[in-house]
Amino acid sequence: MLKIQEIREIIKLIDQSSIEKFTFESEGTKIKLEKGNSNAHVQTEQKNAEPVKQETPATQEVKQDEPKQEKVETTNNENISNSSAAAVDPSLHKITSPMVGTFYQSSSPDTPSYVKKGDSVSPEKIVCIVEAMKLFNEIEAEVSGEIVEILVEDGQLVEYGQPLFLVKQN
C-alpha cells in the first residue's frame, strides 16, 4: 500500500504537469487522479475495500488523518515523564537506543520478551531489538543489575540516545 507521502508526491507531480487524468495501480492499491480547472479529484481504492473519494484544489496537497503519528507522540510524551522520573534517581543506569528505529521486546510476536521488569541482567544479556532499515539490531544490557523500568512500548519508534530501560546496578 502506498504511504501518504508517496501519494502527495504523485499529486505534486501531476499538478505540475499537463496531464489531465492519471491512474496508478500497485499491490492491490489503485489511485485515480483527474485534474480540472478548479479541482483535482483523488480516488484511492484497495482490493476488497470501498473507494475513498476526496476533492481538493489542484494546488493543495491531500490532507489525511495520520493516527499512527498521534499515537507515537502520545507515547513519547509518556516516555518523557518516565525518563524525568528516572532523572530523580541518578543511581539507576539507563540503557539507551544506539540508533533511530523500532523497539521490539522479543525476536517475534509469538516469543516471550527478552526481559521483564524485575529480571536480572548481565552486561552481555540481550534486552531488546531495535529495527532500523530492515536490520534487526540486538541491544545488550551493558551492566549487571535488575530491570527496574521498561520505558517504551513494543513496536514504538525510538530515537538515538532515547532511554529504553532503567537498571538498578549490582
C-alpha positions in Angstrom: 0.0 0.0 0.0 1.2 3.5 -0.8 2.2 5.8 2.0 0.5 9.2 2.3 3.8 11.0 1.5 4.1 9.0 -1.8 0.5 9.9 -2.7 1.3 13.6 -2.0 4.4 13.4 -4.3 2.3 11.9 -7.1 -0.3 14.7 -6.7 2.5 17.3 -6.8 4.0 15.8 -10.0 0.6 15.6 -11.7 -0.3 19.1 -10.6 3.0 20.5 -12.2 2.5 18.6 -15.4 0.0 19.0 -18.3 -1.5 15.5 -17.6 -5.3 15.8 -17.0 -6.0 12.2 -15.9 -3.7 9.7 -14.2 -4.3 6.1 -12.9 -1.8 4.2 -10.9 -2.1 0.6 -9.7 0.3 -1.3 -7.4 0.0 -4.2 -5.0 -3.8 -4.1 -4.8 -4.0 -0.3 -4.4 -5.4 1.9 -7.2 -5.2 5.7 -7.4 -7.1 7.7 -10.0 -6.3 11.4 -10.4 -8.3 13.8 -12.6 -7.2 17.4 -12.9 -9.6 20.2 -14.0 -9.6 23.9 -13.9 -10.6 24.3 -10.3 -10.4 20.9 -8.5 -8.5 17.7 -8.7 -10.4 14.5 -7.8 -8.4 11.9 -6.0 -9.8 8.4 -5.6 -8.0 5.7 -3.8 -9.2 2.1 -3.9 -7.9 -1.1 -2.2 -8.9 -4.6 -3.1 -11.9 -5.7 -1.0 -12.5 -2.1 0.2 -14.8 0.7 -0.7 -13.4 3.5 -2.8 -12.4 6.6 -0.9 -13.0 9.9 -2.8 -11.6 13.3 -1.9 -11.8 16.6 -3.6 -9.0 19.1 -3.2 -7.8 22.2 -5.1 -5.3 21.3 -7.7 -2.5 23.3 -6.0 -3.0 21.8 -2.5 -1.7 18.5 -1.1 -4.1 15.8 0.1 -4.5 16.1 3.9 -5.5 12.9 5.7 -5.5 11.9 9.3 -2.5 10.1 10.4 -3.5 8.4 13.7 -0.2 6.4 13.9 1.8 9.6 14.4 -0.6 10.9 17.0 -0.2 7.7 18.9 3.5 7.9 18.7 3.5 11.4 20.0 1.3 10.4 22.9 3.6 7.5 23.9 6.7 9.8 23.5 5.1 12.2 26.0 4.6 9.3 28.4 8.2 8.4 28.0 9.3 11.9 28.7 7.6 11.8 32.1 9.1 8.3 32.8 12.6 9.5 31.9 12.2 12.6 34.0 11.2 10.3 37.0 14.4 8.4 36.2 16.4 11.7 36.4 15.4 11.9 40.1 17.3 8.7 40.9 20.8 9.1 39.4 21.9 5.7 40.7 19.8 3.9 38.0 21.6 3.1 34.8 19.8 4.0 31.5 20.0 1.5 28.6 19.6 3.8 25.6 18.9 3.2 22.0 22.1 3.3 19.9 20.1 4.3 16.8 16.7 5.5 15.4 14.4 2.6 14.8 11.5 0.5 16.0 11.7 -1.1 19.5 10.8 -4.8 19.9 10.7 -6.6 23.3 11.1 -10.0 21.6 12.5 -11.6 18.4 9.0 -12.4 17.1 5.4 -11.7 18.2 4.9 -15.3 19.4 8.0 -15.5 21.6 8.3 -14.1 25.2 10.1 -10.8 25.9 13.8 -10.8 26.3 13.4 -9.2 29.8 10.6 -8.1 32.1 10.5 -5.7 35.0 12.3 -7.3 37.9 14.6 -9.6 35.7 18.3 -9.8 36.4 20.6 -8.9 33.6 24.4 -9.3 32.8 26.4 -7.0 30.5 26.1 -9.3 27.5 22.4 -10.2 28.1 20.1 -9.1 25.1 17.3 -6.9 26.4 15.6 -5.9 23.1 15.8 -5.4 19.4 15.9 -2.1 17.5 15.0 -2.5 13.9 16.5 0.1 11.5 16.2 -0.2 7.7 15.1 -3.8 7.9 18.1 -4.8 10.0 17.3 -6.2 13.5 20.0 -5.0 16.0 20.2 -6.8 19.3 20.7 -4.4 22.2 22.7 -5.7 25.2 22.3 -4.6 28.8 25.9 -3.3 29.2 25.7 -3.6 33.0 24.8 -6.2 35.7 21.7 -5.5 37.7 17.9 -5.6 37.8 15.5 -4.2 35.3 13.5 -1.5 37.3 11.5 0.0 34.4 10.8 -0.5 30.7 10.3 3.0 29.3 9.0 2.2 25.8 6.2 0.1 24.3 6.7 -2.8 22.0 6.6 -1.6 18.3 7.3 2.1 19.3 9.6 4.3 17.3 12.7 5.3 19.3 15.3 8.0 18.8 19.1 7.8 19.1 20.0 8.1 22.8 16.4 7.6 24.0 16.3 5.7 27.3 14.8 2.2 26.9 15.3 0.6 30.3 16.3 1.6 33.8 18.6 -0.8 35.6 19.5 -0.9 39.3 23.1 -1.9 39.2 24.6 -4.7 41.4 
